[in-house]
Amino acid sequence: MEMQSRFTGIDGLRALFCIGLVFYHINEVFHSAFDTLLWPTYQFGGYFGNYIFFMVSGFLMSFSYKEKVISQTITFSQYISRRVYKWLPMYILTNVMMMLYFCFKDISQIFDFKKFLTTALILPSGWFSQDTPYNQPLWFVSVLMICYILYYAVGKLSYCFSAVYLPLCIFLVFWGMVLEVKAWDVPFLYRICGEGYMNFFLGVILAEIVMNPKINKKYALIFNFVSLGLIAIIIFMGGFKMFPVDARWIVTLICGNLICIAVYEKHIIKLLSLRFIQRIAQCSLSIYMWHVPLARWFHYIESSFNLSFIDDRINMIIYLFLLFGVAQLSYRYLESVLGKAAADK
């Protein structure tokens, strides 16, 4: 199996869950339009989207950087700059958009010095508080940065002690589970940190499994289909409450199953490789960065010009076309250009 096929399947999966996350966040703005069709996404899209994005990030990080980090052939500044450069301008612009939005809606939020400072330093969530940035979904970025730093630390320790790489990754998965349950109010040990650690490092472990030549791909695929099928049957019979464990672990298991299937199953890979899915995948980061500011401003303009008589379903469709157009421009002129510049450093 070609590595590129793996990436194509994973990218397609990321595109689908990115759209699910968008619907989850814009539910309120468009008053649950298409609720009959989209209610599962409105209810669970945020949880699955966050979990699978953390997991995919860890998975791809292991493929791209494991050897470089462990062998110390890449410096920390090179490593972290490649992670930051392509999304930093979008992070700044979308937070400024939300600040301007609050100026019109609730100016008191602008003068929260702590919020302004932590947002500017990309430290609003997980580091020293659980506050969100002005562009609320970008709390994810702050926790992901901690995961990147932890991964580099794991690689550096593995350079000195080669046997600790996998045990440390496993420990961080279980440590993340502890933080999810305990929900301490301590820097780096918040519940949101646990969500990141658990899923990011599980993605790293999944990459280890996929790269292991001793793993029989056929049996791995059967295991994941059976696991996913049993979970689906139990949920259909009685929902998540039928499970004897926390529902968050089930969501994590489902995401892991889906990633493995997207790696191994050639028909799924072919489906996820459809051109329109890959176009969404290509600019999924830009979609994620822009979707809430655009939704808020769209709603503000609609209200200001008294366009509330237009059907919410029509408004949502217009918004989705607008979002995809902005994301394409953002990807072409910001993300890809700066990402290439970072890779050349």
N, C-alpha and C positions, 0 to 999 in steps of 0.2 A: 504493500500500500504506500502510495506516495505521500510524503509529508504535506505537500500542497493540498491534497484531497482532504486531509484532516483539517487544515486551516479553512478550507472552503466550507466544510460542514459546520465548523465552530462559528465562523463569521455569519453564516445563515441563521444559526440558532440565536446569535447575539442580536441580529436584526429583528427577529420575531419578538424577542423579549423586550427590546427597546421600544417597539410600538406598543406592547402591553403596558410598559411603564408610563408611556405618554398618556394612554387612555386612563390609567389609574390616577394620574395627577390632574388631568383636565376634566375629570368627572363633574366636579362642582361647578366649574365655569360654564359648561354646556348642559347643566341640569340633567345629567344621566341620559343624554341622547342615545338612541339605539340600545336602550337598557335591556330589552329582550335578547338581543344578540350579544351584547358586550358585558353583561352583569358579572360573569366570572372574572373578567379582566378588571372591571371596576373594583371588585372585592379583593382579588389576590395579586393583581398585576405588579404592584409595588414590591411585595415580598419576594415573589419569584424573580422579578427583574433585578433587584439588588443582589440577591443571593447568587444568581447565575453570572452577573457581571463580575462580582468578586472572584468567583470560581474560575471563570474564563481568564481573568487577568492573571491569576496564579498559574493556571495551566500554560498560557502562552509565555509568561515570564520564564518558566522552567525551560521551555524549548529554546527561547531566544538568548537567555543570559546565564543559565546554570554553569556552563563550562567557563565562561568569561569571568564570572564572579568568583567561583571556587579557585580558579587558577590565578586570580588577581591580575588578569591582563587588561582589566578596565578599572579606571579609578572611580571613586565614589562620585566625584563631580561629573565625570562623563556619564556615568550610569544614571544619576538622578536628573541631569539636564535633558537626557533623551526622553525621560518620562514626562517632563514638565513643559518643555518648549512648545509642543504642538497644541497644548490646550490652555496655556497661560493667557494668551490674548483673549480667547473666548471667555475664560473665567472672569477676567477684568471687565470686558464689555457687557456680559450678561448681568453681572452684579451692579454695574452702573445703571443699566436699564431698569433693574428692580428698584434701585435707589430713587431714580427719577419717578418711577411709578408710585412709590410711597410718598414722594413729595406732593403728589396730587391727591393721594388717598388718605394718608396719615403721616403728616410731616414729623410727628414726634419720634417715629422710628429712626429717622435720619440722624438724630442727635444722640443716639446710643453709642457713646465713644467705644465701649468694649466691643460691640458688634462691628463697628467700623474698623477697628484695629485688627481684630481677629480675622475678619474677612479679607482685609488687605494683605495680611501675612499668610493667608491660606491656613489658618489655625483655628477655624471656628468650631470644629467638631472633633472630639476624640482626643485632642491634645491636652487642653487645659479646661475645657468646658464641653457641654453638650449643646451649646447654642448653634443655631444654623446660620449660614451666610445669608445675605439678602436674597440671593437666588437659592432658595431652600434646598432643592435636590442636590446641590453641590457639596453638601455635608459628606457625600460619598467620596469626593476627591480627597478631602482631608484625611479620612480614615485609610483610603487607598495609599496615600503617601506614607503613612505609618507602616503599612504592610510592605511597601517597597523597601523602606529602611530596615525593617526586621529581616526581610529576605536577604538583603546585602550583608547584614550582620551574621546570619546563618551561614552564608557562603564564605565569609571571612573566617569564621570559626572552623568551617570544614576544610579550609586551606591548611589550618594547623592540625586539625584532628579529623581525618577524612571520614571516620565512621559516624560522625554526629549529625550529618546532613539530614537523613531521613528521620531519625529519632526526634530531632528538634522540630521538624515540620509536623510530625505526628503530635508532639507535645503542644504545639501552638494551635492545632485543631481542637484538642480537648480543652486547652486553656480558653479558647474562644467560646466553647460551649459553657464553661463555668461562668464566664462574664455575661453571657446571654441570660443565664438564670439568676445570677446574683444581682446584676444591674447596680454595681457600686457607683458612687458618685466621686470617683477618683480619676485624675488624669491618666490617660492611656488604658484605663481599666473600666471604661463605661460599657454599657450594653452594646452601643453601636460599634465599639472597638471589637467586642466579642463577635459580632456579626461579620466583621471584616476578617479577623484572624481565622475564624473557623472555616469560612468558605474560601478565602484566598489560599490558605495552605492545604486545604483539601484539593483544590485545583492543582497545586504543585504535586501532591501525591498521585493524583490521577495521571498527570504527565509522566511520572515515574513508571506507573503501570503500563501506560501506552508505549513507552520507549523500551520497556523490558522485552527482549526477544524471547524469553522463556514463557511469556504469557500467551496462551492459545487464544487467538482473536475470536475464533468461532465460539468457544465456550464463554468467553467474556461477554460477547454479544447476547448469547442465550441467557446468561445470568441477569444482564441488565433488562432485557425484555420481560423476563419472568418477574423480576423485582418490580418493575414499573406496572406490569399487569396486575399483580396482587394488590399493589397500592391503589390502583384505579378501581378495582372491584370493591375494596373496603371503603373507599371514599364514596363510591356510588351507593353502597348499602347504608351507610350511616354518617358520612362526613368524617372530618378529622378527629372528632371526639371518640371514634371507634378505636383509635390507636392508644396503646397503653403508655406512650411516651409523648413528650412535648411535640406539638405540631411543627415547630421550627426544624426539628431533626428530620421530619418527614419531607418537608420542603427541600432541605439540603440533599436528602437522599434522591428525591425526584430529579433535582438539578444535576446531580452526579450521574444518574442513569441517562439523562438526556444528552449530556456531553459525550459519554462513552458511545452511545448509539450514533451520535452525529460524527463520531470518529470512525467507527467500524462498519456501519451499515451502508453499503454502496448505493442503494435505492434512496435512502434518506439523504445521503450526501448529494445525489443527483437532484433531488427535490429542492434542497437548500441552496443549490448552485444556480437556481433560476435567476435570470438576469435582474429582474426587479428586486428580488430579495438581496442579491449581492450589492445592488446600488444603494439600498437602504443600509446594508451592513457597512459599506464604505464610509458613509457619513454618519454612522450611528452615534459617535461621540459628539458630533456637532448637533445632532438632533437632541441628544440628552442635555447638552448645555443650553440650548435655546428654547426648549419647548415650554417651560413655565413662563419666562418673561414675555414671549410672544402671545401666549394664552391670556395673560393678565392684561397686556396692552390691547389685545383684540377685544376683550370684554369691556375694557374702559372706553375704547372708541365707540363700540356698539352702544353702550349706555349713554355716552355724551351726545351722540347724534340721534338718540331715540330710535334705534333700529331693532328694538326688542321684539317687534312684530314679526321679524324674520324667524322662520323655524329654526330651532336649535340644531337640528340635524343638518340643515343647509349650512349654518354657520360653522359647524364642526368640519364639514367637508372642505369649505373654503379655508379654514384654519390649517387643516392638514396639508393642503396644497401649498399654502404659504410657508408652513414650517419646513416642508421638504425642499422648497426653493431656497430658503434662507440657509438651510443646512448644506445644500450643494455649494452655494457660494462660499460659505464659511469653510467648508472642507477644501475647496479648490484654492482659495486665496489666503487662508490662514493656516489651517491644520496641516495640509500636505506640504506647503512651502516651508513652514517652520520645522515640521517633522524631518524633512530632508536635510535642512540646515543643521539640525541637532545630530542626525546620523553621520553627517560629514565631519563633525567636530572630532 
